[in-house]
Amino acid sequence: MKHHWDTNCIKIAKNGDGPKVYWQVAGMLPHRDSKGKRLRIRKRFDSKAAAIQYADDQKDRGLRYLASGETRTTRLRPDEENDAIAAIKLIQSKSPGSTLMDAALVYINHVEKVKERISINDAIENWIKNPAFTRNSDVHQYQFTRRINFFAKHFDGNMKLDEITADQIEEFIHDENRDVSDKERLNQYACVHAFFSFSKKKKWVAENTCTEVAKPKPDGVDPIALSIPEVKKLMEVAQEVDAESMVPYFALALFSAIRPSEILRLDWSKFVWDDEKPCVVIDGKGKRRRSVELHETCIKWVKPYALEEGSVSPPNARKLFNFVRALAGYRIAASQLEGVDKEGFEERLQEHDSDERPEWVRDVMRHTGITYFLKQNNDKFYVSQWAGNSPQVIDSNYRAVDGVTASTCKQFWNILPSY
């Protein structure tokens, strides 16, 4: 027995021959799930009569649904209606109160401003060949080409240029896990800004997205230290997330002042636990190696997680770093939390990108660790070797930091795990 695909979209099919013959009822009802998709049914029966009875029951169910007044006549095809419902749900999830027409107007206005959608790689190729660029010195061309290609490598080069958001650019420029000086970040910002300015003139993007990104602060800004409650909060949250995989990362950054980029490269085999003064060998900035003596506080946090070998940081450390900071109360953009399992933390992540939340200061964990180590030891030469900086930098930048006193120093080094 076979039915045409009608309102209920139900059909009965006979499958196979011999002793394993069965009848299958398959199709869709007019009912819809939470995502706006029509309900699909698929069920097998040993007898044709049972299959017919089930199909008739489902058709009756569909008719009752249609007669209940929950649907209405529309000129849209089923696939168009499904698409419209899904689009409305997406818009409402991102911008409550906005309508499908609002989204359509934004799209139309965008299309009018964007003459051609072009990939990042193609846009760069055009940029470095245009006369305004080639008239610059060879050094200027080399530096800008190197920086913009590095920017493209961070993304997928085939990605459409107009799909890059301000949050994504900001994450690239201010990524604390990149071992880059503030001066170089400022140069990268200038390069990306010029590239998007050129792209706007070519109508490859509607606006220069880079203008929405905070410009990196120049060198010479006085370091600041995290407060004692802030340090405690970060370590508490690190113990809650991803089976505590980020505890060593935050402990080494705070209590040994190891740079984030150095921690990402660090292997457990580099730790020496049985020495009179346990230490770790670091592949430091500029490929310089140094041995970092581990403070007792750091040892108590890190040693329980130590292995014979393997990466100290989990594979998704960059994303988890953002996740921990968001849960600790800092402002983190939505794009920086993509790909993280947020189950169980949704309520605490509400308004995580609110301007009312404090901004995270780049390298603030390292600055905190150096400041308190200097406060405890009062020896700029010893601290400079420990931190991988010059004695002059230690003396000029970390000698007097707001909020760091003898009392808070004692509290800092007494922040210990609860086990």
Buried (B, 14 or more C-beta within 10 A) or exposed (E): EEBEEEEBBBBBEEEEEEEEEBBBBBBBBBBBEEEBEBBEBEEEBEEBEBBBEBBEEBBEBBEEBBEEEEEEEEEEEEEEBBEBBEBBEEBEEEEEEEEBEEBEEBEEEEEEEBEEEBBBBBBBEBBBEEEEBEEEEEEEBEBBBEBBBBBBEBBEBEBBBBEBBBBBBBBBBBBBBBBBEBEEBBBBBBBBBBBBEBBBEBBBBBBBBBEEBEEBEEEEEEBBBBBBEBBBBBBBBBBBBBEEBBBBBBBBBBBBBBBBBBBBBBBBEBBEEEEEEBBBBBBBBEEEEBBBBBBEBBBBBBBEEEEEEEBBBBEBBBBBBBBBBBBBBBBBBEBBBEEBEEEEBEEBBEEBBEEEBEEBBBBBBBBBBBBBBBBBEEBBEBBBBBBBBEBEBBBEBBEEBEEBEEEBBEBBBEBEBEE
